[in-house]
Amino acid sequence: MQVPTAVVIAIAITSTIMVGYAHSNERAGALGQEQGIDTAPDLSGYFAGLNGTFVLLDAASERYVRYHADRANERFAPCSTFKIPNTAILIESETARDPAHTLAYDSSFNQPAHWARNFDLQSAFKASAMWYYRQMALMLGLESSQRFLEQFGYGNADASGGLQGPFWVDGSLRISPNEQVEFLRAFYEERLGLSERTTRLTKEIMLAEETQRWRLSAKTGACQPNGEETSNWYVGYVEKNKNVYYFAIQLGAPEYGRAYDERIPITRRILKDLGILD
């Protein structure tokens, strides 16, 4: 799909499109704020047959592009996108010494073949290895996890589900796509009260792809809290031309299927058509 030039201009710094405002009544924590909404782009063609939402923030112009803005205010289980703040928490608390911090796999974990091996923090993030992050969270302790959630103002900051689920999968912790974007920006701009070292190392772990023109840092997530539909995420940011574009896509469906398979391709098509990726 080729996005018209006018759409690209709509999110540029020089845009003169009128901006409306929306304020979520679900907003929680230190990250809540009034947000400008750029309503010009029609992204519906990317989501044919899918129930989802997309949020993009151009940090330089402070302009937002949203698809299905009401859903962008709804909170869902973060699933493995929580590995972004969790990685920062583990480094900041020194539960993980550095990205090479390794745990040995135990057969009692009974994991699928692709997770049934030793991981360090960096490889566990890339593979989204649940057992590694659960074991590290047990070492950290639930009370410390709760304290960091409140410090970050992350979604509803609720870790009451405990570590068996764990709480970022079972539906006790919830965050909206708008809040995902707000969190990513606060993290990137070092406004979460973390050390420079923690932020730097977490950014290095998050890096997914790099070209001469841009750097993409992101994390997928997918889970299905009991009694709910699947929640399928892709969140992150693109650094390009001294600007940062923050994004979050969330797709819901009774089963994983297309929502799981297409979360990354849809995001990349949108970012490419808007001239952010190539």
Secondary structure, DSSP 8 states (H G I E B T S, - for coil): ----HHHHHHTSTT-----EEE--TT--STT---EEEB-----GGGGTT-EEEEEEEETTTTEEEEESHHHHTS-B--GGGGHHHHHHHHHHTTSS-STT-EE---GGG---GGGSS-EEHHHHHHHT-HHHHHHHHHHH-HHHHHHHHHHHT-TT---TTTTTTTHHHHSSS-B-HHHHHHHHHHHHTT-SS--HHHHHHHHHHHEEEE-SSEEEEEEEEEE--TTS-EEEEEEEEEEETTEEEEEEEEEEESSSHHHHHHHHHHHHHHHHHTTS--
